[in-house]
Each structure stands twice: as C-alpha cells, then as structure tokens.
C-alpha cells in the first residue's frame, strides 16, 4: 500500500489522532477498553468520533452520541434516516477537517461500512473490528470488503480465510468478551449480595435490550410472562438492568404502561447498569437477541432468547439469512442449545413455560453443559491488546 495510505502521525499531527466509531452498547464497551490500551502505546493520543458513555469515560470525545444512530432493521432505519444522515455528515466533516491518522470502526456494520468507505476515499487508513457475518448472509460481500478496510480484525479464527483469500489483510484477535467477563463478572453470591437477594430466592432476569425499539417490542411480553411466573410461585424475584443508553424516566413510563400488578411491582427491581450482575444473580433469564446473550453464556446462566421486529424487516432477514439460528450461543454451537422465540412465538404463555422448565429440578442442566462448550470455542484472552497492537502498527506505517 502507498505511503499516503499509511503515513506516520508526525506527517499530519505532532501527536496521533484517531477517529473511533461505535454505534451500539457492545461497541461502546469495546471502544473504551481499546482506548485504555491505545493510550499506553500512543503517547499524546487524541481520539474522537461516535460512541456513548463508556467511550466518553475512557477519554474519547463523542462528536456523535450513539443514541442518535442506534436503530435496527430496514424499516426502523428508513424511519430514522434523517438523523442517521446527520450523524454520518458530522463524522465525514470531521474526516475532512481533522484528517485523522487512523479510523477504527467497531461493528455496527451498515453505518460503519459507509463511514469506512468515506475514510478510504480520503486516503485515511481504516481498521475494521468485527467482520460482517458473511458466513450467515450475503457471502459475496467478502470479496469486496477491501473497499471498507485496510485491515480487518476478526473474532473467530475461521473468518480469516473468508476474507484473506480475497487479499484483505485479516487478523484473528479473538473475542474480547472472554477477558471482560473473567475480569468483571461477579460470582453468584457476590451478585446476589449486591442486589440484596437471598441465596435461596428464585430469581429471573429480564433483559429486553439496550435500545428503545427492542424494549418497546419485548418489555410488555416479558412482564406479562413474569406475572404468570409470579402467580405460580410468589417467592420469585425479577431483576431488570437499565442500560446507560436508556433514560430512567422513559423506562419507568414503559413499565407503568404495561400495568404490572402490585405483586409484580413489589417483586421487580430495576438496576442502573449492572447487566452482568443481573446475569450472575439469576437462575434463568428472558433476554433479547444480541451480544448480551453471549455474555450470559460465558457467565453460565440459562436463558431464553427472544426477538421481535417489524414484520417486513423480519421477512427480509429470513429471506437473506443462511443460518438456522439467531442467538449467538446457538450460532457458535451450531445447534439450538438455548430456546429461541421469534416474532409470534414471543408470547407470555410460551416464555413463562420456557422459564418454568429452566427453573425446574435439573431442567437447566443440558443448557448449562452446552454453555460451557462456548468458552472453549472462543479462544484466549488478549483481544484488546492484539487489536491495539494492530492499530499502533498501522499508524506507524507497518499495518
């Protein structure tokens, strides 16, 4: 690659400048962790871009907040097109104004591919972290992905061959969740103590997502299922974490709109953040499809995965997707070890029945065994250090 594409930071700025783009909760978490490694390798580093609270806490200036762009599904994207376009324009203006030494985009595929393509068109090198799931849908995209990246960092070792065969430099860095879970997830006793739950209380976690759209679609059914579970056993407790991206008053209003019974309100605790604490404390969980399901799998908590989207979005996805499962634990295991309830199957009766099975004596044993397999398939710790080394090497002109 030419020298303009990979220039030393001294050619443009006295200190390195990086634009980092993370448009969803998991990416925001990854960006913050990556930033902590980058500042050790790149003295005087300035980083800015797209992110949320965790990015800001790590020292990344968020010129666009991820709340502005965090939408899912074709219909939902069309509905929010204006704000998505405004966010993209802000970031592209920053590319033109500041000419960063490197752009790092973290997942959030469709949006970040557009941003990455704009950066490459301006001769700014791009490190793309988390490959698009071409093995799941639109496999032909692999051969053209060099339009969006100068180097691709992937989660799974089998992804290297899919992209490297088309000439794109590709590195398997591993899955960062292993490191985060091992370092941060509390044990069951510690989690329950922090949530003021006794050791013998049956606890069900409710995790309807970290986006407003997900919560609006899933929360009413999750709470209705909780009502049924509480009727069957009044000693049960329910715990729901509120993501940093979700306004507390808005969530309170959503819960009130579901009109839970007095009994359920008394047995429901909403925590600020602390999703992993809820996972560790729970005997079983209802959980929205997404990265959180893999976190729960690594913690080892049995779960039921739920997904509900706009009907047109779902119909298009089913037409394009080439894999049988939507839950990350099941995708990794290549079998349905965790129940998946989609669209019309997301009913209070079905979800309550699923949770009853997991709470029954030995009912969760097969799933717990399967979840232990996942850790063995995700590799070793150190993904953030390997990713930071890649980024520093690209800035130095070696990547």
Secondary structure as UniProt FT lines:
FT   TURN            3..6
FT   HELIX           9..11
FT   STRAND          17..22
FT   HELIX           25..41
FT   TURN            43..44
FT   STRAND          46..51
FT   HELIX           53..57
FT   TURN            58..59
FT   STRAND          61..65
FT   HELIX           66..68
FT   HELIX           74..79
FT   HELIX           81..98
FT   STRAND          102..106
FT   HELIX           109..121
FT   TURN            122..123
FT   STRAND          126..129
FT   TURN            134..136
FT   HELIX           139..147
FT   STRAND          151..154
FT   TURN            157..158
FT   HELIX           159..164
FT   TURN            165..167
FT   STRAND          170..172
FT   HELIX           177..184
FT   HELIX           188..194
FT   TURN            195..196
FT   TURN            199..200
FT   STRAND          203..207
FT   HELIX           212..232
FT   TURN            234..235
FT   STRAND          237..242
FT   TURN            244..245
FT   HELIX           248..257
FT   TURN            258..259
FT   HELIX           262..267
FT   STRAND          268..272
FT   HELIX           275..281
FT   STRAND          284..288
FT   HELIX           291..299
FT   STRAND          303..307
FT   HELIX           311..320
FT   HELIX           328..333
FT   STRAND          339..342
FT   HELIX           343..345
FT   HELIX           348..359
FT   TURN            361..364
FT   HELIX           365..377
FT   HELIX           383..395
FT   TURN            396..397
//
